[in-house]
Amino acid sequence: MRPAIDPKQPLPVYVQLKTLLLEEILSGQYGPGERLPTEHEMCARYGISRTPVNRALSELADEGVVLRHRRRGSFVNPHWVQHHPSPREVRIIVPDGCWEALVREAVPDDLTLNIVSVDLSDLHQVLVRAVAEGRAPDIAVLDSVWVHEFAASGFLMPLDELDADWVRDEYEQDFLEPFRSANTLDGRPVAVQAEADVAGIWYRRAHVAAAGQEPPRTWAELAALGQVLAGPGRPIPLTLPAGSRAGETATYCLLSLLASNGATVLDREAVTLDSPAAADCLAFLRQLLDSGVIPADAVAYDRHRPIRQLAQGQASMAFGGSYDAPALAAVAGVTTDDVLDVFGFIGMPTGPNGGAATLAGGMVYGIFRQASAPQLAMRVLREITSSDALARMSRATWQIASRRSAVDRAAATAPLLRATGPLLEQAVVRPVTAQYPRVSVQLQSMLEAVLTGRMEPHAATARTAEMISAITGRPLA
């Protein structure tokens, strides 16, 4: 008979349920990775409302006991449950999606993998909590913008401590810039790029061809094409994620535009955003809005809306990333192999000051200082970042491989990868700082302020540069 939960007890109902679930997990009733009953099932089983059930599960998730997956339920965290790992076990945390399958396919059978998948939106919190509780994984997949935060906090192990020969003979020889520089701390590699994407402009081939134009190579050509495409009752000429609702996607596109005009946000010594080149980028976007090329309500778009508009024929061009290809194909009703028959993708057109063609981002692999099996973790890292494994990843996900040999192998059979891979050679990465998430929020606010007319471009770059200086502790250039 199941223990009853008594609302008349002095302990709150959610505390009683949380204690009960902990006892059942520790006794083995729910094993590592096993799904707990749903909230609805717990309500029926114990005769309680959803509020205490949700709070009990939320607190167990906050403490790392369970992992909550949207639309799938709550699962016992295998890395929290006390057990005696095999001497050849490697503990790994990855985001939901294809990551677990990619890792398992690349690693030999003689190693035991204990892989935990979490929602991408929860990944940062899960990793930080695991480190704080002394149970960090051996390896994790993390967003590249977290690398310096984690490395500066001492979470990540320099890879040359584990295999200096591999770093010298493979990493430094075959892996692409700008990722090698971006994933270093004090000149030492602390992460390996797992995959890459590049920012640019997607466009409908038929719309551009009907306008009698070629894909734009410069800002002037982009503005001119937008004017040709504009008109009452016609699709939006150029759409983009332009505010805080789009989150990091808005920052990603803005940083690409800044790079295309030779503008930067900060370097390792100072904040560099307050520059004529950066103000010109914001003035260019404001000009496009005032002339009807980009929509005024773009500041309220979520990150998915511009690509949906393009896919549904509501827009002719859209700022985005190479990572948008699967979503674009799905909404448009074409296969990813055929997406380039309908849509084209180009790096960001060049501004009057000139600059890099695009911005690159993606996820990385890192080995944690708390790893219980660091040498085995390094072996796994070598396997999952081999040329073969990265070429398979690229063909399976349409993300770009981070080493030259794998880019060449994947591009041989994939038109999209042939189009996007070469852009990496001209790419820059997002600002390198442990405070990047807070910097990103300031850039989104700056973009909103200019596009809504609350601030002029020069004033907005100056004010945002001051805020970023306060956040990072770096002086204004």
SEDRENFI-918462 format. One record per residue: x, y, z negated of N, C-alpha, C, O in turn; residue in three letters. Coordinates in steps of 0.1 Angstrom, whole numbers, plus 5000, padded with zeros to 4 digits. Layout:
XYZXYZXYZXYZALA...
***
This chain:
500949885000500050005000500950135000501950134992MET500650225009501450345010501250434997500150444992ARG502350494993502250584982501350704986501350754997PRO500450744976499550844979500150984977501150994969ALA499651084984500051214982498951284974497851284979ILE499251334963498151384954498151544953499151594948ASP497251604959497151754959497051814945497351934943PRO496651724935496551774922497851784914497951844904LYS498851724920500151724913500751864913500451944922GLN501651904904502252034904503152054916503352174920PRO503751954921504551964933503751994945502751934948LEU504152094954503352124966503252004975504151914974PRO502251994983501951874991503151855001503551745003VAL503651965006504751945016506051885010506751815016TYR506251924997507451864990507251714988508151644989VAL506051684984505751534982505951454995506551354995GLN505451515006505651445019507051445023507551335028LEU507751555021509251555025509951445017510851375022LYS509751445004510351344995510051205000510951115000THR508851175003508351045007509151005020509550895022LEU509151095030509851065043511351045041511850955047LEU511951125032513351095029513550955023514550885027LEU512750915014512850785008512750675019513450575018GLU511750695028511550595038512750585048513050485053GLU513350705051514450705060515650635053516350555059ILE515950675040517050615033516950465031517950395030LEU515650425029515450275027515550195040515550075040SER515550265051515650195064514350175071514350105081GLY513250225065511950205071511950275085511350225095GLN512650385086512850455099514350455101515050525094TYR514750385111516250375114516750495122515950575127GLY518050495124518650605132518050615146517950515153PRO517650735150517050755163515650715164515050735175GLY515050665154513650615154512650735153512950825145GLU511550725160510550835159509750815147509250705144ARG509450935140508550935129507150945134506950975146LEU506150915125504750935130504551075134505251165129PRO503651095143503251235147502651315136502151255126THR502551445138501851525128500451485126499951475115GLU499751455137498351405136498251275129497351255120HIS499151185131499151055124499451075109498751005101GLU500351165105500551185091499351245084499051215073MET498751345091497551405086496451295083495851295072CYS496251205092495251095090495750995080494850955072ALA496950965079497450865070497450915056497050835047ARG497751045053497851085039496651185036496651225024TYR495751205045494551285042494951435039494351495029GLY495951485046496351625044496251705057496051645067ILE496351835056496251925067497651935075498651885070SER497651995086498852005094499852095088501052085091ARG499452195081500352295075501452235067502652265070THR501152155057502252095049503051995057504251975054PRO502351925066503151825075504151905083505351865084VAL503752015089504652085097505852145089506952145094ASN505552195077506552255069507552145064508752165064ARG507052025060507951915056508851885067510051865065ALA508351865079509151825091510151935094511351915098LEU509752065093510552175097511752185087512952205091SER511552155074512652165064513552045066514752065065GLU513051925070513951815073514751845085515951805086LEU514151915095514951945107516052055103517152045108ALA515652155095516652255091517852195083518952245084ASP517552085076518652015069519351905077520251845072GLU518951895089519651805098519251655097519851565102GLY518151625089517751495087517051435099517251325103VAL516251525105515451475117515751575128516251695126VAL515551535140515651615152514251625159513651525161LEU513851745161512451765166512551795181513251895185ARG511851725189511851745204510451785208509551715205HIS510451895215509151945219508451845228509051785237ARG507151825225506251725232506651585231506051495237ARG507751555223508151415221508051365207507751255204ARG508151465197508051425183509351445175510251515180GLY509351385163510551405154511251265153510551165151SER512551275153513351145153514451155142514951265139PHE514751045136515751045126517151065132517451005142VAL517851165127519151205132520151095129520451065118ASN520651025140521650915137522950965131523550885124PRO523251085133524551135127524351175112525351205105HIS523051185107522851215093522751095085523251095074TRP522150995090521950865083523350805079524150795088VAL523550775067524850725063524950575068524050495066GLN526050555075526250415080527750395081528550495079HIS528250285085529650255086529950235101529650135107HIS530450345107530750345121531750245125532650205118PRO531650195138532650105143533950185145533850305148SER535050125144536350195146536450245160537350335162PRO535650205169535650255183534450325187534050335198ARG533750385176532550465179532950615180533750665173GLU532350675190532450825192531150885191530150845198VAL531050985182529751055180529651175188530651255188ARG528551195196528451295206527051365204526051295202ILE527051495206525851575206525751645220526651705224ILE524551625226524351675240522951745240522151715232VAL522751835250521351885251520451775258520951685265PRO519151795257518251705264518451715279519051815284ASP518051615286518151625301519051505305518951395300GLY519851535315520651425321521951405314522651305318CYS522351475304523651475298524051335292525051285295TRP523051275285523451145279523751045290524650965288GLU522951035300523150945311524450965318525150875321ALA524851095320526051125327527251075318528251025323LEU527151105305528251055296528350905296529450855297VAL527250835294527350695293527850635306528550535306ARG527550685318527950635330529450645332530050565338GLU530050755326531450775328532350705318533550685321ALA531850655307532650595296532650445297531650385298VAL533850385296533950235296533250165285532950225275PRO532850045288532049975278532749935265532049895255ASP534049945265534749905252534650005241535049985230ASP534050125244533750225234532350235231531450215240LEU532050245218530650265213530350405212530950485205THR529250455219528850595219527650605210526550535212LEU527650695201526550735192526150875197526650975192ASN525150885206524851005212523451055207522450985206ILE523451185203522251255198521951365208522751445212VAL520651365213520251465222519351565215518451515207SER519551695217518651795210518151895221518751905232VAL517151965218516652065227517752175228518452205218ASP517952225240518952325242518752445233519752505229LEU517552485231517252595223517652575208517852675201SER517852455204518252425190519652385189520152365178ASP520352375200521752315200522752395192523452335184LEU522752525193523652605185523452585170524352565163HIS522152585166521852575152522252435147522752425136GLN521952335155522352195151523852175149524252115139VAL524552235158526052215157526652295145527452245138LEU526152415143526652495132526352425119527152425110VAL525152375118524652305105525552185103525952155092ARG525752105114526551985112527952015107528451945099ALA528552125112529952165107529852205093530652165085VAL528852285089528752335076528552215066528952225054ALA527952115070527651995061528751895062528651785056GLU529851915070530951825071530651705079531351605077GLY529751705088529351595096529351635111528451585119ARG530251715115530351755129530551635138531151535134ALA530051635151530351525160531751525164532551615161PRO532151415171533451415176533551505189534551585190ASP532551495197532451575209531051635210530051575205ILE530951755216529651815219529651885232530751935236ALA528551895238528351985249527752115244526752115236VAL528352225247527952355242527952465253528752445263LEU527252565252527252675261528552745261529152765251ASP529052775273530352835274530552965266531553005262SER529353035264529453165257529653145242529953245235VAL529553015237529752995223531252955220531652945209TRP532052935231533352875229534152955219534752905210VAL534253085221535153175213534553185199535353205189HIS533253185197532653185184533053065176533553075165GLU532952945183533252825176534752805174535252765163PHE535552845184537052835182537552925172538452885164ALA537153055172537653145162537253105148537953145139ALA536153035147535752985133536452855129536152805118SER537252805138538052685135537252555137537652455132GLY536152565145535352445147536052345157535952225156PHE536752405167537252325178538752295177539452375172LEU539152185183540452145182541152175195540652145206MET542352245195543052265208543452135214543952045208PRO543152125227543351995234544751955236545051835237LEU545652055236547052015237547651945225548651885225ASP546851955213547251885201547051735204547651645198GLU546051705212545651565214546251495226546551375225LEU546451575237547051515249547751625257547151675267ASP548951665253549651775260549951735275549951825283ALA550151605277550551565291549351585300549451635311ASP548151545295546951565303546651715306546251745317TRP546851795296546651935298547551995308547152065317VAL548851945308549851995317549551945332549652015341ARG549351815333549351745346548051745353547951745365ASP546951755345545551755352544851885349544351945359GLU544651925337543852035334544452165341543652235348TYR545652185339546252315344546452305359546552405366GLU546452185365546752175379545452175388545352225399GLN544352115382543152085390541952165386541052185395ASP541852205374540652275369540752425374541752485374PHE539552475377539452605383539552725373539152715362LEU540252825378540052955372538653005377538252965388GLU537853075369538253145357538053065344538253115333PRO537652935346537252855334538452825325538352825313PHE539652805331540752775322541052885312541252865301ARG541053015318541353125309540253145299540453185287SER538953135304537853165295537753065283537253105273ALA538252945285538052835275539352815267539652705262ASN540152925265541352925257541253015245540453115245THR541952985235542053075223543553085220544252985217LEU544053205220545553225217546353145227547453085223ASP545853135239546653065250546552915250547252855258GLY545752855241545552715241544152675245543252735240ARG544052565253542652525257541952465246542452375239PRO540652505244539852455233538552385238537752335230VAL538352395251537152335257537452315272538252375278ALA536652225278536752195292535352215298534352165294VAL535352295309534152315316533452195321534152115328GLN532252165317531552045321530852055335530851965342ALA530352175338529752205350529652355352529852435342GLU529352405364529352545366528252585375527752505383ALA527852715373526852775382527352915386528152965378ASP526852965396527253105400526053185403524953135407VAL526153315400525053415402525053475416526153475422ALA523953515421523853575434522453605437521653635429GLY522153595450520853635455520253515464520953475473ILE519153465460518353375469517453455478516953555474TRP517253405490516453475499515653375508516153265511TYR514553415513513753335523514353365537514253475541ARG514753255543515453275556514453335566514853425574ARG513153285566512253335576511953485574511753555584ALA511853535562511553675559512753765564512453865571HIS513953725562515053805566515253795581515453895587VAL514953685587515053665601514053755608514253815618ALA512753755603511653825609511953975608511454055616ALA512754015598513154165597514254195607514654315608ALA514754095614515854115623517154155616518054225622GLY517354105604518554135596519354015593518953905594GLN520654035589521453935583521453945568521154045563GLU521853835561521953845546522953955543523953975549PRO522554035533523454155529524754115523524854025515PRO525754195527527154175522527554285512528454275505ARG526854405513527154515505525854565499524754535503THR526054655489524854725482524054795493522854795493TRP524754875502524054955512523254865521522054895524ALA523754745525522954655533521854595525520754575531GLU522054575512520954515504519754615503518654585505LEU520154745501519154855500518354865513517154885513ALA519154865524518554885537517554765541516454785546ALA518054645538517154535540515854535531514754505536LEU516054585519514854595510513854695516512654665515GLY514354805522513454905527512654845539511554875541GLN513354765548512754705559511654605555510654595561VAL511954535544511054425539509854485531508854425530LEU509954615527508954675518507754715527507854735539ALA506654725520505454775527504154725520504154615513GLY503054795521501754755514501354615519501354585531PRO500954535509500454395513501554295516501254185520GLY502754335516503854245519504454195507504254245496ARG505254085507505954025496506854125489507354225496PRO507154115476508154195469509454175477509954065479ILE510154285481511454275488512454205479513154115484PRO512654245467513654185458513154185444512754285438LEU513154065438512754045424513854005415514853945420THR513754035402514853995393514353995379513354055376LEU515053925370514753925356515454045350516654055351PRO514754145344515354275341515054315327515054435324ALA514854225318514654275304514754165294515154055297GLY514454195281514754105270513853985271514253875265SER512753985277511853865278512653755286512353635284ARG513453795295514253695303515453655296516153565301ALA515853715285516953675277518253675285518653765292GLY519053565283520353555289520353555304521353595310GLU519253515310519153515325519253665330519953685340THR518653755323518753895327520253945325520754015334ALA520853905314522253945313523153885323524053955329THR522953765327523753685337523653765350524753785356TYR522453805354522353875367522954015366523654055376CYS522754085355523354215354524854205354525554295361LEU525454115347526854105347527454075361528554125364LEU526753995369527153975382527154095391528054125398SER526154185389526054305396527254395392527854465400LEU527454405379528554485374529954435380530754515384LEU530054305380531354255386531454285401532554315405ALA530354295408530454325422530854465425531254495436SER530854555415531354685416532554715408532954825406ASN533254605404534554625397534354665382535254715376GLY533154665377532854705363532854585354532554475357ALA533354615341533354515331532754565318532554685317THR532454475309531854515296532954535286532954635278VAL533854445285534954455276536154365280535954275288LEU537354395276538454305277538954275264538354295254ASP540154205263540554155250541054275241541254245229ARG541154395246541654505238540554605235540654665224GLU539654625244538754745242537354715249537254625257ALA536354795246535054795253535254885265535555005264VAL534954835276535154905289533854945296533954985308THR532754925290531454935297531155085301530655105312LEU531655185293531355325296532255365307533255435305ASP531855335320532655375331531755415343530555375343SER532255495352531455535364530955415372529855415377PRO531855315373531455195380530255125374529355075381ALA530155115361529055055354527755135356526755085358ALA527955265354526755355355526255355369525055365371ALA527155335379526655325393525755205395524855205403ASP526055095388525254975389523854995385522854965391CYS523755065373522355095368521655195377520455185379LEU522455295382521755395391521355325404520255365409ALA522055225408521655155421520355075418519455075426PHE520255005407519054935404517855035402516755005407LEU518055145396517055245394516555305408515355325410ARG517555315417517255365431516355255438515455295445GLN516655125436515955025442514455025437513554995444LEU514355045424513055055418512255175423511055155427LEU512855295423512155415428511755405442510755465446ASP512455325451512155315465511255195468510955175479SER510755125458509855025459510454885464509754795468GLY511754875463512454755466512254645455512054525458VAL512454685443512254595432511054645424510754765423ILE510254555418509054585411509254655397510254615390PRO508454755394508654825381508354735369508954755359ALA507554625371507154545360508254425358507954345349ASP509354435365510354325363510954325349511454225345ALA510854445342511354445328510554355319511054325308VAL509354315323508554225315508554085319507854005314ALA509354055330509353915335510053815325511053855319TYR509553695324510353595318511353535328511353575339ASP512253455323513353415332512953325344513753315353ARG511753265343511353175354510653255365510553205376HIS510053365362509153435371509753475385509153445395ARG510953535385511453575398511653455408511353465420PRO512153335403512353225412510953165416510853125428ILE509953165407508653125411508053215422507453165432ARG508253345421507753445431508353415444507653415455GLN509653385444510353355457509853225463509553215475LEU509753125455509352995459507952995465507652925474ALA507053075459505653085463505353185475504253205479GLN506453245480506353335491505853475486505553555495GLY505853505473505453635468506653735468506353855466GLN507853685471509053775471509853725483509853605486ALA510653815488511553775499513053745494513753665500SER513453815483514753785478514653785463513653845457MET515553725456515553715441516953705436517753625440ALA517253785425518453765418518353625411517253595406PHE519353555410519353425403520653355403521653425404GLY520653225400521853145400521753025408520652985411GLY522852965411522852835418522052735411521552635417SER521952745397521252645389519752645392519052555388TYR519252755399517852765402517452675414516252655416ASP518352605421517952525432516952415430515952415437ALA517052335419516052235417514652295414513652245419PRO514552405406513252465403512752525416511452515418ALA513552595424513152655436512552545446511452565452LEU513252435447512752325456511452275451510552245458ALA511352245437510152185432508952275434507852225438ALA509052405431507852495433507552515448506352525451VAL508552515456508352535471507852405477507352415489ALA507952295471507552165476508452105487508052045496GLY509752135485510852075494511751995485511852015473VAL512551905491513651835484514851935482515052025489THR515551895472516851975469517751965481518452065484THR517751855488518651835499518251935510519051975518ASP516951965511516352055522516152195518515752275526ASP516552235505516252365500516852475509516352575511VAL518052445514518752545522518152565536518552655544LEU517252475540516552495553515552605552515252675561ASP515052625539514052735537514652855531514252965534VAL515652835522516152945514517652955517518352855520PHE518253075516519653095516520153145502519353195495GLY521453125500522053175487523353245490524153185497PHE523553365485524753435487525253495474524553505465ILE526553515473527153585462526653725461526053775471GLY526853795450526253925448526954025459528154025460MET526154095466526754195476527654285469527454325457PRO528654335476529754415470529354565469528754615478THR529654625457529354765455530454855461531454805467GLY530254985461531255075467532655065461533555095468PRO532755025448534055015442534754885445535854865443ASN533954785451534454655454534554575441534654635430GLY534654445442534754365430534554215433534454175444GLY534554135422534353995424532953965430532054045429ALA532853855437531653825445530553775436529353785439ALA530853725424529853665416530353645402531453665398THR529353595393529653555379529453405378528453355384LEU530253345370530153195368529853165353530353235344ALA529053065351528753025337528552875337528952805347GLY528052825326527752675325528052625311528252695302GLY528052495310528252425297529652365297530352345307MET530152345285531552285283531552175273530552155266VAL532552095273532851995263533852045253534852095257TYR533552015241534552055230534751945220533751865218GLY535951925215536251825204536351905191537052005190ILE535651855181535551925168536651885159537151775159PHE537151985151538151965141537751855131538651785126ARG536451845128536051745119535851605125535451505118GLN536251585138536051455144536751345136537851355132ALA535951235135536551125127537451035136538250955131SER537351055149538150975158538651065170538151045181ALA539551165167539951255177540551205189540351245200PRO541451095187542051035199541050965208541150975220GLN540150895202539050835210538250945217537850925228LEU537951055210537251165216537951215228537351255238ALA539251225227540051275238540051185250539951225261MET539951055247539850955257538550975265538450965277ARG537450985257536151015263536151135271535551145282VAL536751245266536851365273537551355286537051405297LEU538551275287539251255299538351175309538451205321ARG537651085304536751005313535651085319535351085331GLU534951165310533751245315534151365323533251425329ILE535451405323535851515331536751475342537451555348THR536751345345537551295356536951345369535851385370SER537751345380537251385393536051305397535051365402SER536151175395534951085399533751125391532651145397ASP533851145378532651175369532051305372530851325373ALA532951405375532451545378531751545391530851625393LEU532351475401531651465414530351405413529351445420ALA530151295405528851235403527851325397526751345401ARG528351405386527551495379527051605389525851635389MET527951655398527551755407526551705417525551785420SER526651585422525651535432524351505425523251515431ARG524351475412523151435405522351565400521151555399ALA523051675397522451785391522451915400521752005397THR523251915410523452025419524152135412524252245418TRP524752115401525652205395527052185401527352075407GLN527852285400529252285407530252225397530252255385ILE531052135402532152075394533152175391533352275398ALA533852155380534852255375536252225379537152295375SER536452125387537852095392537852085407536852025413ARG538852125414538852145428538652005435537852005444ARG539251905430539151775437537751725437537251665446SER536951755426535551705424534651795433533751745439ALA534951925434534252015442534251965457533251965463VAL535451935461535651885475534851755478534251745488ASP534851665468534251535470532751555470532051485478ARG532151635461530751655461530251725473529151695478ALA530951835477530551915488530451835501529751875510ALA531251725502531251655515529851595518529651565530ALA529051575508527751515511526551605507525351555507THR526751725503525751815498525851955503526752025499ALA524951995512525052125518524952235508525652335509PRO524152225497524052325487525352345480525852465478LEU526052235477527352245470528452305480529352375475LEU528352275492529252335502529052485502530052565504ARG527852535500527552675501527952745488528452865488ALA527752685476528052755463529452725458529952815451THR530052615461531352575455532352685458533052725449GLY532552725470533552825473533452955466534453025464PRO532252985461532053115454532853115441533153225435LEU533052995435533852995422535153055423535653115414LEU535853055435537153105437537153255435538253315432GLU535953325436535953465435535153515423534653625422GLN534953425414534053445403534753505390535953475389ALA534053575382534453605369533553545359532453485363VAL533853545346533053485336532453595327532853705327VAL531553555318530953645309531953695299532953625296ARG531653805292532653865283533153765272532353695267PRO534453765270534953665261535053735247535853815244VAL534053695238534053745225533153645216532253585221THR533553635204532753545195531353605192530453535187ALA531253735195529953805192529053815205528253895206GLN529353725215528653745228527153745227526553835233TYR526453665219525053665218524453805215523453855221PRO525153875206524654015202525054115213524254205215ARG526154095220526454185231525454165242525054265248VAL525054045245524054015255522754095252522154145261SER522254095240521054165236521154315239520254375244VAL522354365236522554515239522454545254521954645258GLN523054455262523054475277521554465282521254535291LEU520754375277519354365281518654495277517854545285GLN518854545265518254665261518654785270517854875274SER519954785274520454895283519754885296519354995302MET519554775302518854755315517454805314516954875323LEU516754765303515354805301515254955300514355015306GLU516155015293516155165290516255235304515555335305ALA517155195313517255265325516155235335515655335341VAL515655115336514555085345513255135341512355165349LEU513055165328511855225323511955375323510955445319THR513055435326513255575326513555635313513555765311GLY513755555302514055615289515355675288515555765280ARG516355625296517755675295518255685309517955605318MET519155785311519855795324521055695323521555665313GLU521555645335522555545335523855585327524255495320PRO524355705329525555735321525355735306526155685299HIS524255785302523955795288523755645283524155615271ALA523055565291522855425286524155345285524255275275ALA525055365294526355285293527155335281527755265274THR527055475279527855525268527255475255528055435246ALA525955485253525355435241525555285239525855245227ARG525455205249525555065247527055025244527254935237THR527955105250529355075247529655105233530455025226ALA529055205227529255235213528655125204529355085194GLU527555065208526954955200527754835201527954765191MET528354805213529154685215530454705207531054605202ILE530954825207532154855199531954825184532754765177SER530754865179530454835165530354685162530754635152ALA529754615172529554475170530854395171531054305163ILE531754425180532954345182534154395175535154325173THR534054525170535254585164536354625173537454665169GLY536054625186537054675196536754815199535654855200ARG537854895201537655045203537055065217537154975226PRO536555185220536155225233537355245241538355305237LEU537355205254538455225263538555375266539455415274ALA
***
